């Protein structure tokens, strides 16, 4: 097992990924504030999204007019405007190492994968949207970099196909259960998939949530999730499609504390007489 995943397997609490994604809106000051918040709330990692808009934006969408905080512009121009490049990621790399806090990115295309391989990140993620992009998965699998995949919009057969690629390359990987609706309705979260997923793939399983509430992440951990990922924001009212289904800073702190409690409540798998019970047993049983 890769050192990164061994660390996750060995710790007694879930590994928390704060998905900044593109909620920075192309502003490094916002990105730094979100990194600061994640570090202050004692989350383990911040994650961004890396795209080449020329490859990722469909041709029929590129010139569609888009109203933005910076005025009306073609959709492709908007996507380029908010996309961080080498200079920004060098700042992120240094800023996170100074905390320290882990950082990484989801890659959406081969150019972005090549870009991210220039940075010493603990893992690279394949987002749900690219799970069926077998060429991208295969190239990442050949890199010997630990991999996390999200599985929104997927069936068991789709996930099996990706796992087959990862196994062929002897990749170290973890799998996140996910519903890709923003926000995801509670009745479609299907958290009971988590223990089945763990038995099926025999790897570290986690949960990437896009719902409004905190409870699903708590329940996911009780079902065996070792990684929790949530989008984060400074303010739900900020510009961007992901902001409203993200956690504000106070909610990040609340979730971490609740997850500490659930780990404590779950406790041991061994049936024992606990220290507090020993006094009660002496009183009630006489020994």
Phi, psi and omega in degrees: 000133178304148182305323181297311181288330176297321178299316179295319181295328186274334183284156186264017176214160182292150174278122188258120179253119177268108183278099174286323178058238176246019179290356174282345180055032177077011184249115182295329178296320176294317179301316180296320178297322179289324174295315178302316181296317180297318178293317181295326180275003176065036169279160189271333192206145168248143184230139177248179175238129181246123180227152162259103184304329180298331179266326190271335180273123179303146183304321183284355179255344191299321184258008178295128180296140180226126175281124183228169175299345182256015179102179179286132178207163175296145183304320180296324179292321176299315181296323176293323184298323185265002183272120175289146179240197187306311182302313182293319181289332173294321176295315179300315181301312180294316184297318181289321179295330180288338185294300356268152173213141178295152172215156177196192179208153164279141178250137186250356183195169185294323178297321180290324175298314178300320178299312184290337180291349177279354183245147180272081180254154185289335178198165172236144185250141167262117181285162180306322183298336183249012183300325181270005176275082188295331177296316178295315179300316182296317180294319177295320181299328181284351188278347185066015177271136173306143188234138168241133177242141172260150192234030173294154178059035187227154172253171177301320181298321179295317179293318178304319181297321179289316179299323178300319177296314182295320179293322179301324181265008182056039181285150170266126187213159170230156185235132178252124169292147187197148165242126191272008175283141180238105355277156181277131178288141183305322185290352179247008183286325174051053182294342178296348174295331189302305180294329177293319178298319180297319180289325184289319188251346176051048176222178176293131180244144178223191182219127175251111187255143177233020182272170178286323193276166175268334188302321181302322178295321177297315179295323180300318178295321179295337178267000174117002179294130178256352177229133174237129177237131175221142172294147180231156181209158172282331185198130179300337184271002177292160178295139174132144185288339183267352190296317188289334178263018179257162176272130168285170191299317181297327179287328174300315181293319179298317182295315179302317181294321178294324179291328173299317181294320183292324176297317179296318181293319180297320173057220188268156173270356180270133177275111185226168167272117185283160180306319181291332179287335184300320178292321179293319180298319179297322181287317186272331182251345179083011177209000000 
